[in-house]
Amino acid sequence: MAEKPVFRQLLEASTIGLNLVLATFVGLGMGYALDHVLDKYLHIKTYPWLTIIFLLLGIIAGFREMVRMARKTYDGNNKKDI
């Protein structure tokens, strides 16, 4: 099996950090939006709890994706040694 070009390896490495940041901001945005909607339309005061919960879920999802991509890269490197 041929080794991946350097440019391809750099692209894969940069997506790890990008996924972590995007997952965090998506979680933050979803939590803030839910807090806002529940307060405005249903008059349920949840701020800042849903924002905090979804921010933490976004961080967890980002780290989970980072570990998954690192594991895939590690497994791919070990297969060519066999």
Order of alpha helices (4+ residues) and beta strands (2+ residues): alpha-alpha
